[in-house]
C-alpha cells in the first residue's frame, strides 16, 4: 500500500493591483486542490509563485529583484519550484526563462487555469512558459482557499478597450471581457453564505461591464447583487470617467448597499495632456462629473489617479493638475511618475522629461494632496460614521479598526467581540491617513 501524499507548501507573492490580489486567491485555490498549503514566508515553501504587475515600471523592477533574490534559496533547497505569473509573465514570456535559469515556469494572464499542469511538469524537470492570448470566455473562478474574512474581491470583467497612450493593460490583460451576471450572482451568494459581508467588484473599467448573456449594464448588476441576502456592502473599482453613466450615479445615490466611495482616475488636469493620453474627456467634463456626483451623493469620497511628467507636459500643464486636486478635493489619490511601458504609444513619443523634473513634480503633487486629505479628515470631527469592524488595530494599541461607508479607515477603542459588526463611531480626530473615534452606545443602552 502506498502511504499518504506528501504535504507541500506554497508561498504566493502578489504585486500590483486588487485584480492581482483576486487572481492570487484563485492561484491559492488551484494549488490547494494539489495538496499545497499556503505559508507566509518563502523560506518554508516547496513552491513559490510570484503574481506580477507591469503597469508601473517600479512594480516590474520589484519582481525582477525578488526573483533574483530567490537564487540562493533555490541553491540551498534544490527541490524548490519557482514560477512567475501575471502581467510581467504575459509581457516577457519565454524571455524570463532564458534570463533567469533558476526559474521553473511562467504563466500569463490567460493561462492561470493551467497552473496545475505547469507545476506537475516542473516537478518532472520541464521548464515551460504559457503566455497565449486570454480566453474569450472567462470561467467561473474556483472558490478561493477557505479563509475567515468579512471582505472579498470579485472580478466582474477583465481587459480594457481604451488603449490609453501610456497603458500596457490591453496588451497584457487583453480586450474587455465581462463575466455573465448569473455567475457573479452565484459567486456573491456563495461568499455571503461563508460570512463575507462586503464585496469589492473589480475590473480595469467596471462601468463598461455588459452581461454577455442578457445585456445587463453595470448599474443593473449592482442592483442585482444588492439583493443578495447576508451581503451588507458593495464597492467597485476602477471607473473610467468617459463611461460613468447617469444610471450608475443614480445607483450610487439610491442603493443603500452601494457605498459612497468612487475611484475616478483623471490622470491629468490639462486638456493638451489628456488629449495626448487619449483619455476621451476634457478637464471641464471631468469636473462636471465630480460636481454631479457630489450633488447626487452627498458625502461621497472621491479618489483619483494622476500621472506627472507625461511626455510633453509643461509646467503650466502640471499646474493644471495641481489645481484639479484643489477643485475636486480628492479623499484619496494614487500618483505616479510617468515611465515608458512596452507596446504603448507614449513610449514612442518625443518630449520625455528628465527624472529629477518628474520626481520634483510628484513631490509637490503629493504634498498638496496630503494637505487636502488632512483638511477633509479634520472636517469630519464630531460626525458619526457607520463602521464595519474588521479586526484589531495593526499597531496593537488596544484599538479595533474598520472602514466607514466612504472607505476611510477608522480606529477606536474596543475589543474582539466587535469584529464583524456594523457599529456607529463618533469621529474625534482626523489624521492624515485615518480617523480616530469612539464607539457610540447602542440605542437604548446607557453611556458609561
C-alpha positions, 0 to 999 in steps of 0.5 A: 500500500502506498502511504499518504501524499506528501504535504507541500507548501506554497508561498504566493507573492502578489504585486500590483493591483486588487485584480492581482490580489483576486487572481492570487486567491484563485492561484491559492485555490488551484494549488490547494486542490494539489495538496499545497498549503499556503505559508507566509514566508518563502523560506518554508515553501516547496513552491513559490509563485510570484503574481506580477504587475507591469503597469508601473515600471517600479512594480516590474523592477520589484519582481525582477529583484525578488526573483533574483533574490530567490537564487540562493534559496533555490541553491540551498533547497534544490527541490524548490519550484519557482514560477512567475505569473501575471502581467510581467509573465504575459509581457516577457514570456519565454524571455524570463526563462532564458534570463533567469535559469533558476526559474521553473515556469511562467504563466500569463494572464490567460493561462492561470487555469493551467497552473496545475499542469505547469507545476506537475511538469516542473516537478518532472524537470520541464521548464515551460512558459504559457503566455497565449492570448486570454480566453474569450470566455472567462470561467467561473473562478474556483472558490478561493482557499477557505479563509475567515474574512468579512471582505472579498474581491470579485472580478466582474470583467477583465481587459480594457478597450481604451488603449490609453497612450501610456497603458500596457493593460490591453496588451497584457490583460487583453480586450474587455471581457465581462463575466455573465451576471448569473455567475457573479450572482452565484459567486456573491451568494456563495461568499455571503453564505461563508460570512463575507459581508462586503464585496469589492467588484473589480475590473480595469473599467467596471462601468463598461461591464455588459452581461454577455448573456442578457445585456445587463449594464453595470448599474443593473448588476449592482442592483442585482447583487444588492439583493443578495441576502447576508451581503451588507456592502458593495464597492467597485473599482476602477471607473473610467470617467468617459463611461460613468453613466447617469444610471450608475450615479443614480445607483450610487445615490439610491442603493443603500448597499452601494457605498459612497466611495468612487475611484475616478482616475483623471490622470491629468488636469490639462486638456493638451495632456489628456488629449495626448493620453487619449483619455476621451474627456476634457478637464471641464467634463471631468469636473462636471462629473465630480460636481454631479456626483457630489450633488447626487451623493452627498458625502461621497469620497472621491479618489483619483489617479494622476500621472506627472511628467507625461511626455510633453507636459509643461509646467503650466500643464502640471499646474493644471493638475495641481489645481484639479486636486484643489477643485475636486478635493480628492479623499484619496489619490494614487500618483505616479511618475510617468515611465515608458511601458512596452507596446504603448504609444507614449513610449514612442513619443518625443518630449520625455522629461528628465527624472529629477523634473518628474520626481520634483513634480510628484513631490509637490503633487503629493504634498498638496494632496496630503494637505487636502486629505488632512483638511477633509479628515479634520472636517469630519470631527464630531460626525458619526460614521457607520463602521464595519469592524474588521479586526484589531488595530495593526499597531496593537494599541488596544484599538479595533479598526474598520472602514466607514461607508466612504472607505476611510479607515477608522480606529477606536477603542474596543475589543474582539467581540466587535469584529464583524459588526456594523457599529456607529463611531463618533469621529474625534480626530482626523489624521492624515491617513485615518480617523480616530473615534469612539464607539457610540452606545447602542440605542437604548443602552446607557453611556458609561 
